[in-house]
């Protein structure tokens, strides 16, 4: 089945998923498809892109931001990665509980008996990449203080 970007954004399951992710994980700022041409690339999945504030995530979960993220964002360049672990010091074991909670939430919405089957998508939603923009830099980081 072919789906346009607007059809995805108008879909009830997508809307519920986006709202739930942004409510349960305040560091998630937007959920979307960066390249609409990829919506129909896979038969079983639609991969989503997520804008995050990595500083809020680190603050919320007691993590330390990776220096390469600071470097990119301080230079005014965006930073992205397919895994949350690329944003923090310590790697996968540090972000696994967050990734699992995100996946559990998305799967719970999809499998919820409260979601009428006629409103469910024909494919599962999953996250392809996480993006941070320079405007997520905390004010004290811009002035040179490095508390993160």
Secondary structure, DSSP 8 states (H G I E B T S, - for coil): ----HHHHHH-HHHHHHHHHHHHH-TTEEEEE-S-GGGTTS-SSEEEEEEEE-HHHHHHHHT--B-HHHHHHHHTT--EEESSGGGGBTT-HHHHHHHHHHHHHHHHHHHH-TTS-GGGS-SSEEEEEEEEE-GGGS-HHHHTT----
